[in-house]
């Protein structure tokens, strides 16, 4: 009898999945012309099958399959939410509620798997053939995706008629953080690269949000908090965006930090000088990403055209900010009354991806010669003049830019000691 019940439960799961996929396929084919009301009967049929299947598996105390069908209810609610999205892109209350319902189902599915594990009823593969480990990873990823999707929708189509602006900001931050927290970023799973990319993207979005809020803030205490939050999330994003694997994302984050430094320059000359030095430090840190971009330029890739277009846009922006920073440092240091002699400092070894560009006797830690203020200003003037000749044109060669930025490493390290 129990075997028949489980077969019945599996049949209901298959039937529910059939209706769910039918509704999803209809949305895909019809696109914007899809009538939301015509899909409602299909969603209802799917949901009814899943609910009946859950009842059947609960009667056999099969928590794994109950978790599977509960997760399918979450997937159904996500599809239902997408079907209710408005043509003007604004987040609707019923759409938001459907995503929240999906989160509840996914969380319940994970709780069921956790309970089954504690009661030692959890096997690598359930009696009905469900791979438990894969199910748990799949549900975790879909839960993270739902949090992330809802946060993005709130960020891009802020529903001020549904909640206050401050509440929107807190909700976005909460969902983005939850999207990262549910993922195991220490696991040796095959999913780890996509987990890391999700974490980096979430932190980048939060950093950009706090950065934009900072620009509109008139309260000094709030501005300080927003700056710290933006800088913290930028650092976390860079930790997961390895420049060799994601050079464009890494470069974009560094350029946003340069923009943040430029915004913070407003005020006393000494503070402006510090922010210019920080901006130069961020620009120099782009070196591994520039090397990775040059390597990708030389490789044949099916996505090369889109990559090259974005890379050229970012490198041109990089050159413009580099010129601005060098010119600003030139003026700031020239106006300083303080006479100083740069201390001898150690420059950390460059990234491994750059090591082949250094002569063997220069690899590792380099001792930078001491440099007076006058010599530093003189070098900055020469660097600025040289930067005006930088360009990444039709030949897509980034090598001159890489060589130029490599030469700035020592100057940046000296400036950071003052």
Helices and strands as residue ranges (DSSP letters): H 2-30, G 31-33, H 36-59, H 63-83, H 93-118, H 132-156, H 165-181, H 192-216, H 220-240, H 247-264, H 269-284, H 287-298, H 304-335, E 345-347, G 352-357, G 360-362, E 366-368, H 373-387, H 399-415
